[in-house]
Amino acid sequence: MDLSKLSSDEFDELRNPGPEQSEFEKICEKAFSRRDVFKGGIKFGLAALALSSGAATLIPKKAKASRLAFDAVQANSLDTITVPRGYSWHTVVSWGDPLWSGVEEFDHETRGTGASQELAFGDNNDGMQLYQHDGRYILALNNEYSNLKVIHGNRASKKPENPDDVRKNMAAQGNTVVELAQRGGRWGIVKDSPYNRRITPNTPMEITGPAAGHDLLKTSADPSGTLSLGTWNTCANGSTPWGTYLTCEENFNGYYSSSDQEYPLTAEMKRYGVGHKDRGYGWATIDDRFDISKEPNESNRNGYVVEYDPTDPNFTPKKRTALGRFKHENAEVVIAANGHAVVYLGDDERGEFLYRFVSKNKYTQGGDNRDLLEDGTLFVAKFIDDLRGEWLPLTTATTGMSDAEICIHTRIAASKVGATTMDRPEWVAANTVKNEVYCALTNNKNRGVKPNKGGDATPAGGPNPRNKNLYGQIVRWSPDDEDHTSNGFTWDLFVAAGNPNVHSDVYAGSSNVTADNMFNSPDGIKFDPSGLLWIQTDGNYSNAKDFAGMGNNQMLCADTESGEIRRFMVAPNEAEVTGLTWTDDRKTLFVGIQHPGEREGSHFPGGGNTAPRSSIIAITRQDGQMMV
């Protein structure tokens, strides 16, 4: 089987399937019998599973007039960007565009070399943040991964065939920092800017926090366990009030392999999906650190949140082990009323968990906060069906593990305390005008079918109310006393995605999902300064069967007070919409278009017979006014 054709989830399940348990059929039946309760609960004011008459709910109030001041876009399957009437878009930068003068422009036939890729915009852009510094705009963004048959589309095999091919797909990943400027009404990159930078799997980094120096992080190249090379499969992101960027390592496991197919895999390796075969990248063929039989600890040095300053080209990125090791989606930072930094984090795998980090020290306005994420306490979420929840601390007392072990094997620690298994926690977003937090639970075909890799049960219930969840939902919670450091919270579902044209049961979705705005697999979510929630999807774009009428992936805008949701943008064929950020005057919205043509059905953005290229686009209003 060609593993490169599998999604990250399919790859993990094929290699390390969770244990099947026949008694889960009974659990499914029991959970499914509550379907009518779910339907009534979520349809009425979006209060999910209100099983107790005394349960607190977060019922949205109807707004007097819509705050969504644009005409909704219709779903479609066009190989282009569709935006509302009165809006325009253009491409800002695409995979392979050189960041410096003297570097060859992207070649659609060869698709570049290892040398050219190291000096060019990375592939498959994901989370991003725009910084204004000394009158300049600096964009920091993640380059999550590469589609082998796209980046190696010049090869008959559509795979790396020599060491330079491997060097190229390696160099395409990590992060890109690039200065942008507007000329003649169009945004583009500033070549040779002192801020332009590529951070790749070979960039030196520091390992910090409780796990730094632990035996599990020591390798032959780094016997200290405090220095590592690079970051990759960086999915979503975060930004801090002190001006740094957080890039989050997700499916890092798919790059490791073993030259010894009999090499014994530990239980910890299996929990994190590290095995004998990679996804076809071939990194171990040019670097022994990706061969687990030669460097068994190397994979323990990935799966973290990495912090750096985009405005300082000499800043050495730091892996913040205090924020835990798992398949990170994003890192949403808020400053609690008592001054502590709180970071909300999702582990994007079926049946994994939602986390919170609370810093030991407090944020100081204008002070030195650079090491605030160095030390603190990790918590994991426990949701209860009565719309209450609790953050469970991951400590030596609660887990029987050392602080370093908790940071390295965080999933195992969370299983020990009985956290709630979730439907793939993707982006977390804190409301900019209210003390509440949202998390996109993108989908989970295994809900109510089988446990996660740690053997934790996944029955339907709480914020994950549907078996074989193909559509996803967005859960929200309010911390007790409006204090983000409080261990208690009240939750409900803001929306359950679905298809009301195909289904009339719970799979039709919540009452704010209609034939005009239906979608599946909410992924990226982010609040703008006015408190509107932007929703980006990464789901099934077949436009058939359960997904008939949904078209390509899309970006929607929601008023969380009224519950209203409108489709704002539709992506080109086979693309994911991911990453968004604004200029300070909110007149330009930058949006990421990732992996167009991942199944060879797109030529975005160039058209014709050009190679499909992940890109950043800029969206503006034609009247020059502030967005939405």
FENWO-V151085 format. One record per residue. N is the residue number from 0. RES is the residue in three letters. PHI is phi in degrees with one decimal (* if undefined). Layout:
# FENWO-V151085
n;res;phi
N;RES;PHI
N;RES;PHI
This chain:
# FENWO-V151085
n;res;phi
0;MET;*
1;ASP;-81.6
2;LEU;-68.0
3;SER;-67.5
4;LYS;-84.0
5;LEU;-87.0
6;SER;-70.4
7;SER;-58.4
8;ASP;-65.2
9;GLU;-64.2
10;PHE;-60.6
11;ASP;-64.4
12;GLU;-69.0
13;LEU;-65.3
14;ARG;-82.1
15;ASN;-133.8
16;PRO;-65.3
17;GLY;-67.7
18;PRO;-65.3
19;GLU;-79.3
20;GLN;-135.9
21;SER;-62.6
22;GLU;-66.8
23;PHE;-66.7
24;GLU;-61.8
25;LYS;-68.0
26;ILE;-62.2
27;CYS;-58.2
28;GLU;-61.7
29;LYS;-65.8
30;ALA;-65.8
31;PHE;-70.7
32;SER;-67.7
33;ARG;-92.5
34;ARG;-57.9
35;ASP;-64.9
36;VAL;-64.3
37;PHE;-60.8
38;LYS;-60.7
39;GLY;-67.3
40;GLY;-64.5
41;ILE;-77.6
42;LYS;-72.2
43;PHE;-93.2
44;GLY;67.0
45;LEU;63.1
46;ALA;-86.7
47;ALA;-75.2
48;LEU;52.4
49;ALA;-77.9
50;LEU;-85.9
51;SER;-121.6
52;SER;-64.6
53;GLY;-97.0
54;ALA;-70.3
55;ALA;-72.9
56;THR;-131.9
57;LEU;-115.5
58;ILE;-76.6
59;PRO;-66.6
60;LYS;-92.1
61;LYS;-71.0
62;ALA;-76.2
63;LYS;-70.0
64;ALA;-141.6
65;SER;-66.5
66;ARG;-90.7
67;LEU;-92.0
68;ALA;-89.4
69;PHE;-154.6
70;ASP;-81.7
71;ALA;-61.1
72;VAL;-90.0
73;GLN;-79.5
74;ALA;-62.8
75;ASN;-159.5
76;SER;-125.1
77;LEU;-87.4
78;ASP;-90.9
79;THR;-160.0
80;ILE;-94.5
81;THR;-116.5
82;VAL;-126.3
83;PRO;-65.5
84;ARG;-57.0
85;GLY;92.4
86;TYR;-119.9
87;SER;-131.9
88;TRP;-140.0
89;HIS;-152.9
90;THR;-78.8
91;VAL;-96.3
92;VAL;-157.7
93;SER;-130.9
94;TRP;-46.9
95;GLY;90.0
96;ASP;-66.8
97;PRO;-67.6
98;LEU;-95.6
99;TRP;-133.9
100;SER;-68.1
101;GLY;84.6
102;VAL;-96.2
103;GLU;-60.4
104;GLU;-67.0
105;PHE;-58.1
106;ASP;-104.4
107;HIS;-68.8
108;GLU;-85.3
109;THR;-86.4
110;ARG;62.9
111;GLY;87.0
112;THR;-126.7
113;GLY;-59.5
114;ALA;-66.2
115;SER;-68.9
116;GLN;-68.3
117;GLU;-65.9
118;LEU;-116.0
119;ALA;-131.4
120;PHE;-57.4
121;GLY;-73.4
122;ASP;-97.2
123;ASN;44.8
124;ASN;-59.6
125;ASP;-128.7
126;GLY;-57.9
127;MET;-157.9
128;GLN;-149.3
129;LEU;-97.8
130;TYR;-115.7
131;GLN;-105.3
132;HIS;-143.5
133;ASP;51.7
134;GLY;77.0
135;ARG;-113.9
136;TYR;-105.5
137;ILE;-120.6
138;LEU;-102.0
139;ALA;-109.7
140;LEU;-151.1
141;ASN;-89.9
142;ASN;-114.2
143;GLU;-66.5
144;TYR;-160.0
145;SER;-129.5
146;ASN;-81.4
147;LEU;-59.0
148;LYS;-75.5
149;VAL;-94.2
150;ILE;-67.8
151;HIS;-109.1
152;GLY;-65.6
153;ASN;-80.8
154;ARG;-100.9
155;ALA;-61.2
156;SER;-78.8
157;LYS;59.8
158;LYS;-137.4
159;PRO;-66.2
160;GLU;-116.2
161;ASN;-153.8
162;PRO;-57.4
163;ASP;-70.7
164;ASP;-61.5
165;VAL;-64.9
166;ARG;-57.0
167;LYS;-67.1
168;ASN;-70.5
169;MET;-71.7
170;ALA;-67.5
171;ALA;-74.1
172;GLN;-105.0
173;GLY;115.0
174;ASN;-139.8
175;THR;-124.4
176;VAL;-115.7
177;VAL;-145.9
178;GLU;-81.2
179;LEU;-116.3
180;ALA;-145.8
181;GLN;-103.2
182;ARG;-132.7
183;GLY;59.0
184;GLY;83.2
185;ARG;-123.3
186;TRP;-88.6
187;GLY;-158.1
188;ILE;-81.0
189;VAL;-102.3
190;LYS;-63.0
191;ASP;68.6
192;SER;-60.2
193;PRO;-64.7
194;TYR;-93.4
195;ASN;-64.0
196;ARG;-159.5
197;ARG;-111.1
198;ILE;-112.2
199;THR;-125.0
200;PRO;-63.6
201;ASN;-113.8
202;THR;-81.0
203;PRO;-61.1
204;MET;-140.9
205;GLU;-99.7
206;ILE;-100.9
207;THR;-124.5
208;GLY;91.1
209;PRO;-59.7
210;ALA;-86.4
211;ALA;-58.4
212;GLY;83.5
213;HIS;-68.8
214;ASP;-56.4
215;LEU;-70.4
216;LEU;-107.4
217;LYS;-86.3
218;THR;-132.2
219;SER;-64.5
220;ALA;-80.2
221;ASP;-137.7
222;PRO;-66.0
223;SER;-81.3
224;GLY;68.6
225;THR;-126.9
226;LEU;-128.6
227;SER;-137.3
228;LEU;-110.9
229;GLY;76.7
230;THR;-140.7
231;TRP;-157.4
232;ASN;48.1
233;THR;-81.4
234;CYS;-91.0
235;ALA;-88.3
236;ASN;-145.0
237;GLY;-156.4
238;SER;-138.4
239;THR;-111.3
240;PRO;-64.6
241;TRP;-95.0
242;GLY;91.9
243;THR;-99.3
244;TYR;-111.8
245;LEU;-114.2
246;THR;-109.3
247;CYS;-117.0
248;GLU;-82.0
249;GLU;-110.0
250;ASN;-82.6
251;PHE;-64.9
252;ASN;-67.0
253;GLY;-73.7
254;TYR;-109.8
255;TYR;-97.2
256;SER;-148.3
257;SER;-137.6
258;SER;-73.4
259;ASP;-107.0
260;GLN;-70.6
261;GLU;-99.2
262;TYR;-60.6
263;PRO;-71.3
264;LEU;-87.7
265;THR;-79.2
266;ALA;-61.3
267;GLU;-67.8
268;MET;-60.9
269;LYS;-64.0
270;ARG;-62.8
271;TYR;-99.3
272;GLY;77.5
273;VAL;-87.4
274;GLY;-147.2
275;HIS;-79.3
276;LYS;-122.5
277;ASP;-93.3
278;ARG;-91.1
279;GLY;106.2
280;TYR;-72.5
281;GLY;76.6
282;TRP;-63.5
283;ALA;-66.0
284;THR;-73.5
285;ILE;-121.7
286;ASP;-150.8
287;ASP;-64.3
288;ARG;-67.1
289;PHE;-95.2
290;ASP;-101.6
291;ILE;-67.1
292;SER;-74.1
293;LYS;-100.4
294;GLU;-133.5
295;PRO;-64.9
296;ASN;-90.2
297;GLU;-59.0
298;SER;-67.1
299;ASN;-70.6
300;ARG;-96.1
301;ASN;-129.6
302;GLY;104.5
303;TYR;-116.7
304;VAL;-94.3
305;VAL;-111.2
306;GLU;-113.5
307;TYR;-154.1
308;ASP;-103.6
309;PRO;-66.0
310;THR;-88.8
311;ASP;-122.4
312;PRO;-62.0
313;ASN;-97.8
314;PHE;-68.8
315;THR;-84.7
316;PRO;-59.2
317;LYS;-122.9
318;LYS;-84.3
319;ARG;-91.0
320;THR;-67.0
321;ALA;-61.9
322;LEU;-87.6
323;GLY;88.4
324;ARG;-120.2
325;PHE;-166.8
326;LYS;-87.9
327;HIS;-65.3
328;GLU;-93.5
329;ASN;-122.9
330;ALA;-135.1
331;GLU;-94.7
332;VAL;-102.6
333;VAL;-132.7
334;ILE;-102.7
335;ALA;-69.7
336;ALA;-59.1
337;ASN;-88.2
338;GLY;97.0
339;HIS;-75.4
340;ALA;-81.4
341;VAL;-119.4
342;VAL;-122.8
343;TYR;-98.0
344;LEU;-141.2
345;GLY;-110.5
346;ASP;-105.1
347;ASP;-82.5
348;GLU;-151.9
349;ARG;-58.1
350;GLY;81.0
351;GLU;-93.4
352;PHE;-122.8
353;LEU;-111.8
354;TYR;-121.3
355;ARG;-139.9
356;PHE;-114.9
357;VAL;-121.2
358;SER;-67.0
359;LYS;-69.9
360;ASN;-96.4
361;LYS;-104.7
362;TYR;-73.2
363;THR;-119.0
364;GLN;-58.4
365;GLY;77.5
366;GLY;-93.5
367;ASP;-91.4
368;ASN;-112.0
369;ARG;-62.0
370;ASP;-110.8
371;LEU;-65.6
372;LEU;-93.3
373;GLU;-78.7
374;ASP;-148.0
375;GLY;169.0
376;THR;-120.8
377;LEU;-90.7
378;PHE;-127.9
379;VAL;-130.6
380;ALA;-84.4
381;LYS;-121.9
382;PHE;-98.2
383;ILE;-117.8
384;ASP;-64.0
385;ASP;-87.3
386;LEU;70.6
387;ARG;-112.1
388;GLY;-153.3
389;GLU;-144.7
390;TRP;-91.3
391;LEU;-94.2
392;PRO;-71.6
393;LEU;-101.9
394;THR;-131.6
395;THR;-59.4
396;ALA;-66.8
397;THR;-87.9
398;THR;-115.8
399;GLY;74.6
400;MET;-111.7
401;SER;-73.6
402;ASP;-58.5
403;ALA;-65.2
404;GLU;-64.7
405;ILE;-61.9
406;CYS;-72.5
407;ILE;-89.1
408;HIS;-118.5
409;THR;-62.2
410;ARG;-57.9
411;ILE;-67.0
412;ALA;-62.2
413;ALA;-66.2
414;SER;-64.3
415;LYS;-62.7
416;VAL;-94.1
417;GLY;78.4
418;ALA;-68.4
419;THR;-80.7
420;THR;-72.7
421;MET;-115.7
422;ASP;-86.0
423;ARG;55.6
424;PRO;-65.2
425;GLU;-97.9
426;TRP;-65.0
427;VAL;-112.4
428;ALA;-135.5
429;ALA;-92.6
430;ASN;-60.5
431;THR;-78.5
432;VAL;-123.5
433;LYS;-158.2
434;ASN;-82.3
435;GLU;-147.4
436;VAL;-132.6
437;TYR;-123.3
438;CYS;-138.0
439;ALA;-83.0
440;LEU;-103.3
441;THR;-71.7
442;ASN;176.1
443;ASN;-169.6
444;LYS;-67.6
445;ASN;-93.4
446;ARG;-60.4
447;GLY;75.1
448;VAL;-108.4
449;LYS;-154.3
450;PRO;-75.0
451;ASN;-77.3
452;LYS;-65.2
453;GLY;-89.6
454;GLY;84.7
455;ASP;-75.7
456;ALA;-64.1
457;THR;-128.8
458;PRO;-68.3
459;ALA;-66.7
460;GLY;158.1
461;GLY;57.9
462;PRO;-76.8
463;ASN;-122.0
464;PRO;-85.6
465;ARG;-117.3
466;ASN;-67.4
467;LYS;44.0
468;ASN;-74.9
469;LEU;-88.7
470;TYR;-107.0
471;GLY;87.4
472;GLN;-157.5
473;ILE;-121.8
474;VAL;-96.9
475;ARG;-136.3
476;TRP;-146.3
477;SER;-117.9
478;PRO;-67.8
479;ASP;-57.4
480;ASP;58.5
481;GLU;53.6
482;ASP;-116.3
483;HIS;-65.9
484;THR;-93.3
485;SER;-67.6
486;ASN;-85.9
487;GLY;-109.4
488;PHE;-154.8
489;THR;-113.0
490;TRP;-131.7
491;ASP;-157.4
492;LEU;-102.6
493;PHE;-74.6
494;VAL;-154.6
495;ALA;-115.3
496;ALA;-67.8
497;GLY;178.3
498;ASN;-128.7
499;PRO;-69.8
500;ASN;-78.9
501;VAL;-107.9
502;HIS;-119.0
503;SER;-121.9
504;ASP;-107.2
505;VAL;-63.0
506;TYR;-79.4
507;ALA;-74.8
508;GLY;96.5
509;SER;-80.8
510;SER;-67.0
511;ASN;-91.9
512;VAL;-107.8
513;THR;-129.7
514;ALA;-62.6
515;ASP;-89.4
516;ASN;-134.2
517;MET;-63.8
518;PHE;-156.7
519;ASN;-137.6
520;SER;57.5
521;PRO;-59.5
522;ASP;-127.2
523;GLY;-78.0
524;ILE;-136.6
525;LYS;-159.7
526;PHE;-89.6
527;ASP;-86.9
528;PRO;-60.7
529;SER;-86.6
530;GLY;93.9
531;LEU;-85.3
532;LEU;-100.1
533;TRP;-100.0
534;ILE;-120.7
535;GLN;-115.1
536;THR;-113.9
537;ASP;-140.7
538;GLY;-138.9
539;ASN;-79.0
540;TYR;-111.6
541;SER;-66.9
542;ASN;61.2
543;ALA;-141.9
544;LYS;52.8
545;ASP;-60.7
546;PHE;-113.7
547;ALA;-59.8
548;GLY;89.1
549;MET;-88.0
550;GLY;64.5
551;ASN;-70.9
552;ASN;-59.8
553;GLN;-152.0
554;MET;-127.3
555;LEU;-119.2
556;CYS;-126.0
557;ALA;-132.2
558;ASP;-98.5
559;THR;-75.4
560;GLU;-81.6
561;SER;-91.4
562;GLY;87.5
563;GLU;-68.9
564;ILE;-133.4
565;ARG;-128.4
566;ARG;-77.8
567;PHE;-101.1
568;MET;-150.1
569;VAL;-120.9
570;ALA;-86.1
571;PRO;-71.8
572;ASN;-61.3
573;GLU;61.3
574;ALA;-106.5
575;GLU;-103.1
576;VAL;-98.8
577;THR;-156.4
578;GLY;90.7
579;LEU;-153.5
580;THR;-159.7
581;TRP;-120.5
582;THR;-70.7
583;ASP;-64.1
584;ASP;-88.7
585;ARG;57.4
586;LYS;-94.4
587;THR;-130.9
588;LEU;-112.3
589;PHE;-96.7
590;VAL;-131.9
591;GLY;-93.2
592;ILE;-114.8
593;GLN;-108.4
594;HIS;43.5
595;PRO;-60.2
596;GLY;68.7
597;GLU;-63.6
598;ARG;-114.8
599;GLU;67.7
600;GLY;-115.1
601;SER;-147.9
602;HIS;-128.8
603;PHE;-71.5
604;PRO;-97.0
605;GLY;-81.5
606;GLY;73.1
607;GLY;60.2
608;ASN;-106.5
609;THR;-74.5
610;ALA;-71.5
611;PRO;-69.5
612;ARG;-137.3
613;SER;-58.2
614;SER;-149.1
615;ILE;-105.5
616;ILE;-114.3
617;ALA;-112.5
618;ILE;-117.2
619;THR;-135.2
620;ARG;-83.7
621;GLN;-67.8
622;ASP;-89.5
623;GLY;76.9
624;GLN;-86.6
625;MET;-64.8
626;MET;-59.0
627;VAL;49.0
